Amino acid sequence: MAGWFIPSRNYATIILLHGYGGSRTAMIWHAEQLVEAGYGVLMYDERASGKSEGTHRSYGWEDTRDLAERSIP
């Protein structure tokens, strides 16, 4: 899983997810607003999207397991 994490300054973190066929870069504007407000932000490319590996898309159904099983650099 390819992703970015920006640590929180207010002890709260928000996970931003891109749309089907997109990538985390689509969420940069939203991330900037949240970081400016003190939130931590996690953005990642879902499986088979952006820079994440894979050929099978789960349409979000397997995202929880994907995040639990992998560390994001």
KAFEN-V20837 format. One record per backbone hydrogen bond with DSSP energy under -1.0 kcal/mol. CO is the residue of the C=O (numbers start at 1). NH is the residue of the N-H. If there is no record, write none. Layout:
co:CO nh:NH
co:CO nh:NH
This chain:
co:2 nh:45
co:4 nh:43
co:6 nh:41
co:12 nh:40
co:14 nh:42
co:19 nh:22
co:23 nh:26
co:24 nh:27
co:25 nh:28
co:27 nh:31
co:28 nh:32
co:29 nh:33
co:30 nh:34
co:31 nh:35
co:32 nh:36
co:33 nh:37
co:34 nh:39
co:35 nh:38
co:38 nh:9
co:38 nh:10
co:40 nh:14
co:41 nh:6
co:42 nh:16
co:43 nh:4
co:46 nh:49
co:49 nh:52
co:53 nh:48
co:58 nh:61
co:62 nh:66
co:63 nh:67
co:64 nh:68
co:65 nh:69
co:66 nh:70
